Amino acid sequence: MARRSDDRPRHEQIAADIRARIMAGELPSGSQLPSTAQLINQYSVANATVQRALAALKEEGYLHSRVGKGVYVRDRQPLVMEVDAYVPPSLGGYTYQLLDVAEVRPPADVALALGVADDEPAILRHRLLSYDGEPVEVSWSYYPVSIGRGTVISARQKLVGGAPRALAELGHPQRDLVDRLSVRMPTTQELEILSLPPQVPVIRQFRVVRSVHGQPVEVSILIKGGHLHELRYQQQIRPESG
């Protein structure tokens, strides 16, 4: 198969190269970027092209300017989120906003994962997760009506301790979860609610949570801005015997 050439606008290519160098640690947090003249020479482009690339990276939070001094790599690190069923709120850290609770017809992939018929409703809990007051994740969590109808799951209120605690108290403690990760460009709704810069993809987590009985009790779709997050998975490796 022939290798595809990069036909993106030149400023997008430059932004991608600088972004990759920042993520790889070649341009560490707090370091100063080469001067505009040096970047023009390095990439063999006009000043306007370099400025467009830098503007995009500033909007994404990778760079910031210091008046009279230059352009610097962001001081903050990406949000490294443990892959877990619940992120506890914390003072000055993560906070949840409940956007909606309703019985709805779930999307086809959710219905399949829940093991319900296409025309069977599910309970939706729609939430926005913020960090230091900035939106970082929007989620849609679906629960079988056989489990959640008439319980705290279907109530328009926050769940103390999150859904894992609520499900455990209803007799369906969590056994395991499986995440499928994909990356795509955001929908208009996602772009607006997460205040995403242009051309930033999102990480889509499709999560299935099963109870100790082996029953799917929650299916969630979680959307995060790709420029803000790293997801961390940790697995204990058992040494082979013998």
C-alpha positions in Angstrom: 0.0 0.0 0.0 1.4 3.4 -1.0 2.2 5.7 1.9 -0.2 8.6 2.2 1.3 12.1 2.1 0.4 14.7 4.8 -1.9 17.1 2.9 -3.0 19.0 6.0 -2.4 22.8 6.0 1.2 23.6 7.0 0.3 25.3 10.3 -1.6 22.1 11.4 1.5 20.0 10.6 3.7 22.4 12.6 1.3 22.4 15.5 1.2 18.6 15.4 5.0 18.4 15.5 5.3 20.8 18.5 2.5 19.1 20.3 4.1 15.7 19.9 7.5 17.0 21.2 5.7 18.5 24.3 4.0 15.2 25.0 7.3 13.3 24.6 9.0 15.6 27.1 11.4 17.0 24.5 9.9 20.4 25.3 9.4 20.1 29.1 6.8 22.0 31.1 7.9 25.6 31.7 10.5 25.6 28.9 10.7 28.4 26.4 9.9 27.7 22.8 12.5 28.7 20.1 12.0 32.2 18.8 9.6 32.9 16.0 12.6 33.6 13.7 14.0 30.2 14.6 10.7 28.4 14.0 10.3 30.1 10.6 13.8 28.9 9.7 13.2 25.4 11.1 10.0 24.8 9.3 10.8 26.9 6.2 7.5 28.8 6.4 6.2 32.4 6.6 5.7 34.2 9.9 1.9 34.0 9.6 2.0 30.2 9.3 4.1 29.9 12.5 1.7 32.3 14.3 -1.3 30.2 13.3 0.3 27.1 14.7 1.2 28.7 18.0 -2.3 30.2 18.3 -3.8 26.8 18.0 -1.5 25.3 20.6 -2.2 28.2 23.0 -6.0 27.7 22.6 -5.5 24.0 23.4 -3.5 24.9 26.5 -0.1 23.6 25.4 1.5 27.0 25.2 1.2 30.4 26.8 2.9 33.8 26.1 4.8 35.9 28.6 4.7 39.5 27.5 8.2 40.7 26.4 9.7 37.3 27.1 8.4 34.8 24.6 6.3 31.6 24.3 6.5 28.9 26.9 5.3 25.3 27.3 2.3 25.0 29.6 3.0 24.7 33.3 0.2 22.2 33.9 0.4 18.5 33.2 -2.4 16.5 31.5 -5.1 15.1 33.8 -4.1 11.5 34.4 -7.3 9.7 35.2 -7.4 6.3 36.8 -9.8 4.0 34.9 -12.4 3.4 37.6 -16.1 3.4 37.8 -16.2 6.5 39.9 -14.1 9.6 40.4 -14.7 11.0 43.9 -15.4 14.8 44.0 -12.8 16.7 45.9 -12.5 20.3 47.2 -10.9 22.4 44.5 -10.7 19.3 42.3 -13.4 17.2 40.6 -17.0 18.1 40.8 -20.1 16.6 39.2 -23.1 18.4 37.7 -26.2 16.3 37.1 -27.7 17.4 33.7 -30.6 15.0 33.3 -32.2 11.9 34.7 -34.9 10.2 32.5 -36.2 7.0 31.1 -35.1 6.9 27.4 -34.7 4.6 24.5 -30.9 3.9 24.6 -28.7 3.9 21.6 -28.4 0.6 19.8 -24.9 -0.3 21.1 -26.0 0.5 24.6 -29.1 -1.6 24.4 -27.0 -4.5 23.0 -24.5 -4.2 25.9 -27.3 -4.0 28.5 -29.0 -7.0 27.0 -32.3 -5.3 26.5 -34.7 -5.1 23.5 -34.4 -2.2 21.1 -37.7 -0.8 22.2 -37.1 -1.3 25.9 -36.3 1.9 27.9 -33.4 2.4 30.2 -32.7 4.9 32.9 -30.3 7.6 31.8 -28.1 9.7 34.1 -26.4 12.5 32.1 -23.6 14.3 33.9 -20.8 16.8 33.5 -17.5 16.4 35.3 -15.4 19.5 36.0 -11.9 20.0 37.3 -11.1 23.3 39.1 -14.3 24.7 37.6 -13.5 23.7 34.0 -15.5 21.1 32.1 -13.4 18.0 31.4 -15.9 15.1 30.8 -19.5 14.7 29.7 -21.1 11.3 30.3 -24.3 9.3 29.6 -24.9 6.4 31.9 -27.7 3.9 31.3 -29.2 1.4 33.8 -31.8 -1.4 33.3 -35.2 -0.3 34.5 -35.6 -3.6 36.2 -32.8 -2.5 38.6 -33.2 1.3 38.8 -36.8 2.2 38.4 -38.2 3.7 41.6 -34.8 3.8 43.3 -32.2 6.4 43.8 -30.8 5.5 40.4 -33.9 7.1 38.8 -34.1 10.1 41.2 -33.1 13.5 40.0 -30.4 13.9 42.7 -26.7 13.2 43.0 -25.7 9.7 44.2 -23.7 9.9 47.3 -20.6 7.7 46.7 -21.6 7.4 43.1 -23.4 4.6 41.1 -21.1 1.8 42.5 -22.3 2.5 46.0 -26.0 2.9 44.9 -25.9 -0.4 42.9 -24.2 -2.2 45.8 -26.9 -1.1 48.2 -29.5 -2.3 45.7 -28.0 -5.8 45.7 -25.9 -5.5 42.6 -22.3 -4.8 43.7 -19.8 -4.3 40.9 -17.6 -7.2 39.8 -15.8 -5.8 36.9 -15.9 -3.2 34.1 -14.7 -3.3 30.5 -13.7 -0.1 28.6 -13.5 0.2 24.8 -11.6 3.4 23.8 -11.9 5.2 20.5 -11.0 8.7 19.3 -13.1 10.9 17.0 -13.9 14.5 16.4 -16.6 15.9 18.7 -20.2 16.5 18.0 -21.5 20.0 18.2 -23.1 19.2 21.6 -19.8 17.8 22.9 -17.7 20.7 21.6 -20.0 23.3 23.2 -20.5 21.7 26.6 -16.7 20.9 27.0 -15.6 24.2 25.5 -13.2 22.4 23.2 -10.9 24.3 20.9 -11.3 23.7 17.1 -9.8 20.5 15.6 -9.4 18.8 19.0 -10.5 15.1 19.0 -12.3 13.5 21.9 -11.6 10.2 23.7 -14.7 8.1 23.8 -15.0 5.5 26.5 -17.7 2.9 26.1 -17.9 1.2 29.5 -19.8 -1.9 30.5 -20.1 -2.6 34.3 -21.1 -6.1 35.4 -22.4 -7.1 38.9 -21.1 -10.1 40.9 -24.0 -12.0 39.3 -22.5 -11.4 35.8 -25.3 -9.1 34.8 -24.7 -5.8 33.0 -25.9 -3.2 35.4 -24.5 0.0 33.8 -23.4 1.1 30.3 -21.7 4.5 30.1 -20.5 6.7 27.3 -17.8 9.1 28.5 -16.4 11.8 26.4 -13.2 13.6 27.2 -11.2 16.3 25.4 -8.1 14.6 23.9 -5.9 17.6 24.6 -6.5 17.4 28.4 -6.3 13.8 29.3 -4.3 10.7 29.7 -5.9 7.5 30.9 -4.0 5.1 33.1 -4.6 1.4 33.2 -2.7 -0.8 35.7 -2.6 -4.5 35.7 -0.9 -6.9 38.1 1.2 -9.4 36.2 1.4 -12.8 37.9 4.7 -14.6 37.4 4.4 -17.9 35.6 4.8 -20.9 37.9 7.2 -23.7 37.2 
